[in-house]
Every structure is written in structure tokens, then in C-alpha cells.
Amino acid sequence: MNWPLLTILVVLAMLFTLYLNMTASRLDRLHRRIDTATLALDAQLVRRSAMAAEIAGAGLLDPVSSALLADAAHAARTAPEDDSRARGLAESDLTGALGAVFGDPDDVEVLGETAAGRAYVEELTAAARRVELSRRFLNDGVRACRAVRGQWLVRLFHLAGRTPWPDTFEMDDTLPGGLSGR
């Protein structure tokens, strides 16, 4: 028996096993990161729709804007959480309503003349920015996870197990023009 060759093969097998273990650990961390980012995005979306509903009911806007904002906020809050596409559309509709109501910087300035209006605008701006960041973190994690899961060794050895393929969360999260300068 050729002991040096056997030693080399054992070392190579150990290194290969170590590589697979490290890749599986990375994949597990990426899946946990996606789960955490999904929860964070959900919390920020709920916060944004709650702020929109609160502003709509505060009596600071004209009745048409209040109704538009309240309807979009309600639709976003009641969108099914397990249907990413439907929820993304509802959240995009809320973004559109926010853009229609807060698209003009002059209107936002007028709203910000009162202390309550200024507080609402600041909170809504912060919530909208957090939605942007949370969605970006989630989608970056999904892209990284897909890149690792796309490697042929990961597929060959089923390192992802039975974990479902991660999906990005698609929605329009553009900050309304009147809020972007704040």
C-alpha cells in the first residue's frame, strides 16, 4: 500500500469535507439573515402604513387626500402576508398614494407649519426611508443566497436541504418628492 498517496487522499477528503461544511454554514447564515430581514421589512411596512393611516385620520389633509391615503394604508395593512406579490402590489399602491399626497414640496411645507404636521411628516419620512433600507437588505441577502445556492457543488450535495428558494420582495419604495428633501 502506498502510504503517502493514501495520506494525500485522506487530507484532500478532509479539506473537501471542510469546504462543504463551511459552505453549508454560510448558506445557513444567509437563510437566517433573510428571515431576519423579512421580519424587519414586515415591521417597517406595518409602521409605514400605520403612519399613513394616522396622518389620514388626523384631519390635517383635505378630504380627498385623506380618503386616498386611508384606503391605500388599509389595503397595505390587510394584504396577505403569505402572498409576496399581492403584498408588494398593495405596498406599491401605498407608495403611489404617498407620492400623490406628498409629491409637492410646497404642500409638505404647508403641512409642516404646525407642530403636529411636522411630527407626522418627520415620522413618515423616517418610516419610508426604513422601508427602503429594509427592502434593500432583504434583496441583497436573497441575491447572495441565490449565488451560493447556484453553485454546482451546493446543488450536487443538496446543502440547502429542503429550504425553499428565496424570493426578493418587489415593490415601489420611492420616497415621495415632497419628503425626499427632508
N, C-alpha and C positions, 0 to 999 in steps of 0.2 A: 504494500500500500504506500502511496506517495503522500507522506505526512505534510509537507509544505503546501501541496496543492489542496489537500483537504482543509488545512488551516485557512488558506486564502478563501476557499468556498464558504467556510463557516463565517468568516469575517464579513464577506460580501453579503451573505444571507442576513446576518445581524444588522448590517448597515441598511439593507433594503427594508427590513422589518422596522427599523428605527425611522426611516423616511416615511413609510406608510403610517406609522403611529403619529408622527409629527403632523402629517397632512390631515389625518383624521381629527386630531386635536384642533388644528386650525379651522377645519370645517365646522367642528362643534362650536368653537368660539364665534365663528361668523354667524351660525344659526342663532346663537344666544344674542348676539349683537342685533340681529334682525328682529328677534322677538322683543327686545328692549326698545328698539327704535320704533317698532309698530305701536307699542303701548304709549310711548312718548308722543308719537304723532296723533294717536287717538285722543289723548288728553288735551293736546293743543287744539285739535279740531273742535272738540267739545267746548273748550274755553272760548274759541273764536265765535262759534255760533251762539254761545250764551251771551257774549258781549254784544253781538249784533242784535239779539232779541231784546236785551236790556236797553240798548240805545233806541230801538224801535218803539219800545213802550215808555220811554222817558218823557215823551212829549216835546222833545227838542227839534224834531224834524217835521216837515209838512206831512199831512196825512197819506199822500200817495207814496212818498219815500218810506214812511213808517210801515205801511202795508207791504210794500215790496220787500223791505228788509226783514220784516217779521215772517212773511211767507217763506222766503229763502232760508232763513235761520231755522224755522220749524222743519222744513224739508231736509235740511242737512242733519238736524238732530235725530230725525226719525228714519233716516236712511238705514237700510240693513247693514249691520257691521260685517256680516259674513260674505257680502257681495261687494267686492272691492270696486268693480266697475260702476255699479249703481251709486255707491257712496261717493266715488270720485266725481261722478256727474253732478250729484247733489251739492258737493262742496264747490265744484266749479261754478254752479249756478249761484251759490252764495258769494263767491268771489266776484261774479258779474254784477250782482246786486250791490255789493260794497263799492264796486267801481262806478256804478250808476249814481249812487248816493254820495259817495265821497271822491268822485273823479275830479271835481273842480277845486283847486286850492283855495279860491276865494270863498266858496261855500264852507269849506272846513275852517277857514279863518273866522268866519262869522259864528260858526258853531263853537269855536274855541274861545269866544269872548266871555262866556260865562264860566265860572269855576267848574260846574258840573259838566258842561260840554267839553271843556279842556281835559278833564279827567277821563271822560269817556273816550275821547279821541286818542289820548295817550295810551290808554289800556288796549283799545282796539288795534292801534299801530303795533304795540308790543306783541299782542296775540298773533297778528298777521305775520310778523317777522318770525316768530317762533314756529309757526306753521311751515314757513319756507325752509327754515333750518332743519326742522324735524323731518320733513319730507326728503330733503337733500341727504341727511344722514341715513335714512332708511334706504333710499335708492342707491346710495354708494355701497352700503352693506350688501344689498342684493346683487349689485354688479360684481363685487368682489367674490361673493359666494358662488355666483354662476361661473366665474372664471375658474375657480378651484374645482367646482363640480364638473366642468367641461374637460378637465384633464383626463386623458385616456386611462391612466392608472387608477384614478378615483372611480371611474365608471367600471373598469375591469374588476376591481376588488370590492365594489359596492360600499365604498367608505361612507357614503351619505346615508346608508341604511334605507329606511322607509320614509325618511323625511321628505315632505312634498317639495317640489321645485319652487323656489321663492319667486314672487312676483313684485314688480315695482308698483308703487301707488301713483297713479296718474291723475292729475287734476291741475286746474289752472290756479296757481297760488300767487299770481301777480299782485303786488301791492298797489292799491288804487292811487291814481295820480295825486290826489289831494293829501294823501297820507305819506307819500314817499319822501317828501322833503322834511319830515319831522324826525 
